């Protein structure tokens, strides 16, 4: 998977540069390549000034619940507080427990702690008047588009004054991160997405793009293309 993803990113960069072609430069002189970078945490654990949702006793974000069997996580049948914010974002979340279900390796895997941070990382490339952002998030896959979900929400939060021509999203396909697709809830027929958390992700991704694309943050750079066989 990693090799395939690298090829996709490599191809995306080549397309970006091919489209730039020194546009905006005077005469035949190519415009200098300028690069900006940023990264923001997406870790759904502990305190975060940008998180205003509920936190479970384990420190993992999720709706409040009564741990009747004392195992430190929510189990099907245990009482919980249905957060109205989740229902407002996605009516399908009504009467469904919303928390951090992990993506992959069977259903009903609720996180009980965080080993290390998850990130949204952004690199912005500008040559002449062409300006492109490449975004990578530590999730199993891109968010599904629908009534609420999808990176289109993050796009809407990007400052249009920054002049980005294109935003390319990708995922690291990690299976120890939240379910952003909706396939790994408490059962095969239960959605594992957490609407309020994904709203937080939208804001963080947009924040990283806005930071990386600031003209004052862009620095001259030289690009070298290479390939290796691990």
N, C-alpha and C positions, 0 to 999 in steps of 0.2 A: 504493500500500500504506500509506503513512504516513497519508494522509487517512482511509482506512478504519479503521486502528487507532486513530486519535485519536477517531473517532466511538464506537468500542466502549468506550474508556476513559471518554469523556464520559458515555455511557449508564450505565456501571457506577457512576460517581460519583453520577449522578442517582438511580439505584435505591437506592444506599446511603443517601443523604440522605432520600429519600422514606420509607425504612423506619425512619429514626431518629425523625423526627416529634416531637422533644422528649421522648422517653421518659425517665423517671427524673427529670423536673423537677417541682417543686412547683407546684400550681395550673396556670395556663395559661402560665406563663413557660417559654420554650424553653430547653433546655440549651445551653450554649456549645459550639461546635465546637472540638475540640482535635486537633492534628496532630503526628505524629512522623515523622521521615524517617531513612533510613540508606542507605548504599551500600557494597558490598564488591566487590573485584576478583575476576574470574573468569579472568584472563589465564593461559593455560597455558604460561608461559615463565619461565625463570630460577628463582631461589630464592624460596620462600614458606614461612613457618613452618607453614602448614596443609597443605602438600603433602609427603607422605612417599613418593611414587612415583619411578620412574626419570626421568632427564632425559637427552636425547640431546646429543651434542657441539655441536649448533647452539644449545642452550639451550631448545629446545622440548621439552615433556614427551612421553614415549613410551618404549616398550620399547627396551632396548639392542639394537644391531644391528651387523653388520660391513659397513662401507661399501666393498664390493669394487670399485665403479666410481668411487669418489671424488667423487661429486656432492653430498655433504652431506645426503642423505636416504635413507630406506629404499626400496628397489625390490623388486618381487616376485622371489622366488628368493634374496634375500640372507639369510644366517643371522641369527637374532635370538634373544633370551632371552625365552621365554614366561613372563610374570609370573604366578605362581600366584594372586595376589590378583584379577586380572582373571577368571580361570577360576572362582574361588570365587564371584564376584559374578554371573557369567554364563557357564554352561558352554559357550555358543556361541563364547566367545572362545578356547577351547583350540586351540592350533596356528594361531591367526590373529594377524597382527601388529596390535598395538594402539598407535595413536598419534593425532596430531591431523590427521585428514583434514578438509579444509575442505568446507563444505556448499554445494552448487550448482556450476554451471558445469562439469559433467562430473565423472567419477570420477578417483580416484588423484591428488588434489591434496593432498599432504602439506605442512603448514606447515614452513617452514625458518627462520622468525623471526617476531617480533611487532612490528607497526608502532605500535600504541597499545593501551591497555587495553580489556578487555571488563568489563562491570559487571552486577551485580544491584542494582537500585534499588527501594526500598520506601517507600511512604507509607502511614501508618496514620491513619485518620479515626475519631474517637470523638465521639459525641454522646449524652449520657446514659449508658445502659448498653449501647448499641450500639457495637461496635468492629470495624472492618474494615481489612484490609491489602490494598493493591494492589501487586503485584510485577511488575516488568518486567526481563527478562533479554536480553542481547545475543546471541541465537541465532536461527537460521532459523525455529525453531518449538518448541513445547513437546515435552518428552520423551515418547516413547511409553510407555504403560502396559503392563506385562507382568510377567514373573517378578521383575524387579528395577527396571526403569526407570519413571520417572514422578514428578511432583511430589508424589505421595502420600508419598514417602519424606521429602521436605523438610517436609511437614506434620507427620509423626510426630516431627520433631526440634524443633518449635516448643513453647515452654513453655506448657502448658495453664493455668498460673496467670495468664497475661497476659490471659485472657478474650476472645480473638478469636472473633467470631461467624462470620466469613467471611474466606477468603483467596482473592483473585482473581489468577490468573497470566496474563501476556501476554509476547509476544516481539517484538523489534524487527525480525525477519525479515532480519537481516544475513546476507550470503552469504560474508563473509570471517571466519567464526567456525567452531568445531568442529562436525562433524556430530553432532547430538544426536538425529537421527531414525533413522539407519542406512541411508541411501540412497546414500551417496557414498564407499564403500570403494574398494579397489583395482580393483574391477570392478563391473558392474551387479548382480552376484549375491553381493557381499561386503559385510558389515556394516561401516560406518565408525565406529560408536560406540566410545568408549574407556571401559569400565566404571569403572575407577579414577578417571578424571577426573570422570565424572558423579557418582560418590560424593562427590568433593570439592565439586562444584557443589551437591549437596543440602545439605551442611554449611554452605556459605557463604550460600546462600539463607536457610536457617533462622536463621543467625547475624544476617543483616540484618533479618529480620522480628522476631526477639527484641529487637534493639537499638532498632528504631523503635517498638516497642509498649510499651517500658518506661514506666510511669506518670510517672516523673521526667523523661522526655524529651518528653512531650507538652506542646505550647504552644497557647494560645488563637489561633484563626485566624478570618478572615472569607473566605468563598468567593464568588467572582464567576464566573458562567457566561457564556461568550462564544463566538462563532464567527467565523471569517474565511475568506476565499477567497484562497489564495496565487496 
